[in-house]
Amino acid sequence: MEKTKLTPIRFPTDLLNELDKYVAEGNRSKFVIEATRKELHRAKQRKAVQEVAGVFNQKDYPELNTAEDTANWVRNLREESEAIRRELFE
């Protein structure tokens, strides 16, 4: 069982009333914990994206300038992979 710690959290009354309206009795903690886990995951992803912002320099990847260029690049990559697969396994 996961170790837990009791912590007081202040909720706006209207939010707590709405929570109780939609979450079955006895499931409030589980609901809040899962919601917190989801939001923390999103916050971590957002931070990771912000930390790598600017790493990609578009001028270094002209094959990705437009949607059409990107589609062509993906198509070529798939064709190359398929050719290698055929060479190895046929």
NORUR-V291911 format. One record per pair of residues at least 12 apart in sequence whose C-alpha atoms are under 8 Angstrom apart, sorted by sequence separation. I is the first residue (numbers start at 1). J is the second residue. D is the distance in Angstrom with one decimal. If there is no record, write none. Layout:
# NORUR-V291911
I/J/D ; I/J/D
This chain:
# NORUR-V291911
none
